[in-house]
């Protein structure tokens, strides 16, 4: 139960339905999710450990400022540094087999994007597989584990952020080009470029007061008793049947 409540609360924070600096009323959150306050409190404590929520001295909770535009840019910069290093290390030991595998996932992702067949699930799975192949090849578990922590701040593919899926395809294409005929620093630069683009798309979609870009369509909050699907968040581990924007 606490896992589902944590996931749903994280989604509320990432979608700005819970605003940076906002005091959280546990009873209201419990009513909205159809649960008692016990799993709500456990979920909030987990999010404190993640840096998304602040525990106050009076046992109350407040949404941290990490999900402001500047905070999001910082998180994506950290992600780019770590994922870029993994890409550079993977480039050093790349093989024809790896390049072929990346090309296959990139083709499948692009085909799903164009056809719409499979929806968010297929897009996530192919994107996850593409970047995971690079990270496994890099063989740097300490970096990979740290990278996973940044994925909590990536909105999942069920958020209709304009341009998000297209940037995923461009990111894969550019990395594949570097692994085929480019350089290790070229691969690192691709990660930096597209991580920054992803951050700006996220900010433009969810901070409409800061930009003229269209606002993202947010999935409605679900009761915690229902299974929620968060593709990018789940990229921190192998898919069950199935992140890094990356």
N, C-alpha and C positions, 0 to 999 in steps of 0.2 A: 504493500500500500504506500509506504513512504517513498519508494522509488517512483511510483506513478505521480504522486503529489509533487515530488521534487521536479520531475520532468515538466509537468504542467505549469508549475510556478516559474520555472526557468523560461518557458515559452512566453508567459505573460510579461516577464521582464524584457526579453529580447524584442517583443513586439511593442513595447512601451505602453502596454495596458496597465502595467505598474511602472510608474515614472521614477527616474533617478531622484533621490531625495525624499520620496514618498514614504510616509509611515505606514506600515502594514498592519491592518486590523485582522488578527488571526481568526476571529469569529466570522467575519464577513467572508474571508477566503475559504473557510471551512464550509460555510453555507453554499457558496458558489460551486464548490467542487463536490458537495454532497458527502462530506466526511466529517469526522470529529476534529477537534483542535489538536489532538495528540499527533497524528501524522503531519499536520500542518507545521507544528513546532519542530518536529524532527527534520522536515524538509527544509525549513528556514535555517536550521543549524548547519545542514549540509551546504546550503548556498552561502552561508557565512564563510565556510572553509574554502569555497570556490572564489570568494571575493565579490560575489554579486549582491550580497546582503550584509548589512552591518548590524551587529548585536549591540544594543544600547545597555547602559548600566541598570536601567529600570526594567530589564527583561523584555523590552520591546524591540522591534526590528525595523530597519529602514533600508530602502533600496540604495545600493552603493552608486557612486558617481562613475563607475567604470563603464556604464552604458550611455554616457554622453557622447557626442560626436568626437571630442578629443580623446576620450577613453577608448572608443572603438578603434580609432586610428592607431592608438598605441598598441592595442591588442593585435591588430592585423600586422603592424610592423614587427612585433615579436614573432608572430607566426611566420612572416616572410623570412626573417633571419634564420629561424630553425629549419623551416622547410627548404630554404635555399641551400643551406649547408648539406642537408640530406640529398638534395638533387645533385649538388656538385660531387659529393662522395660516390653517389650511384653512377654518375657519368664516368668517373675514374675507372670503374670496374664493369662498365656496361658490356653486354654481349648481344649478339644478333638475336638470341632468344628473347632477351628483355625488350629490345626494340620491336620485335614482332608482336610481343604480348601487348605493349603499349599501343601499337598501331591498331590491334584488334579491339581493344577497349575504346579507343578514340573513335573508330568507325561505328561501333555499336552505340556509343553515346550520341554521335551526330545523327545517326539514323533514327534514334528514338526522339531526338529533339525535333527533327523535321516531320516525322510521322505522327508524333503524339502518342504512339502505341506504348503502353506500359506506364505512362505518366511519371510521376515523381519517383516511384519506386525504382524503375529501370534507370532513370537518370542518376539517382543516387548510387545505385549498385555499380554502374560502370565508372562513375567518377571515383568512387571509393576504391575500386579495383585498380584503376589506372595509377592513382597516387600511392596506394599501398605497395604496388609492385616496385616503385622507385624507393620507397622508404625501407622496404625489406632488403633491397639490394644494397643500400647504403650501409646496412649492418651497424647501426649506431643506436642501440636501444635506449641509452640515457637521453639522447636528443629526442628520439621518437616519443618517449614517455612524457617528456616536458612539452612537446608539441601538442600532445593530446589535450592538455589543459586549455590551450587557446581555442580548441574546437567548440568549447561550451559557449563561446561568444559568436559562433557562426549560426545565423538563422537557418532552419532546415529548408529542404526543397518544397515543403508544402506552403511556404510563404511566397506569394506571387510577387517577387521583387523584379521590376522591369529590368531586363538585360542580364539578370543573374545567370540563367541557364546558358545564354549565349557566351558570356564571359568564360564559363566553364569549358565550353568547346574551344574557344580561342586559346585558353590556357593550355589545354591538352595538345592542341596543334603546334603551338610554339615550343613546348617542351619536347615534343616528339621530333621536331625539326632540329633542335639542339642535340638530342641524343643520336640523331642520324648523321648529321653533317656539321654540327656546331662545336661548342667548347664547354668546358665545365663552368666557366664564369658566365657564359651565355645562358646556361641552364639556371644558374643562380639569379641572373638578372630577370629572366622570365618570371620566376616565382615572385620576385619583388614587385615587378610591374603589375601582375595580375592580382596579387594580394591587395595592393593599393587600390586597384580598380574595383575590386570586390567591396572593400571598405566604403568607398565613395558611393557605390550603388546602394548599399545598405543604408547609409546615412541619408542619401537623397530620398529614398523611399519612406523611411520611418521618421524623418525630421522634416516634414513638408513646410514647417514654419521657417526653415533655414534655406530652402531651395524651392524652385518652381517645378521640380520633377514630380511625376505622379506618385501618389502614396501607394504603398504595398497593400495588397489584400491580405488580411490576417485571418487565419483559421479561427473559428469561434472556440471559446473555452469549452472543454469537455469535462464531464464528471470524472473524477479520478478513478472511479471503478471501471471505466472503459479503458481499453488499451490505446495508448497514444503512440504515434509513429513519428520519430524525429530522426530523419536520415543522417543529417550532418552530425548531430550529437552522437549517434550510434557509430559513427566512423571511428570512435575511440576503441572499438573492438570489432572482431569479425562479425558480419551480418548473420542473423539467426537463420533466415532463409536467404537472407541477404548477407570524418571526416575528416584530402583536406580541401573544402573549396580550395582546396587541397582536397 
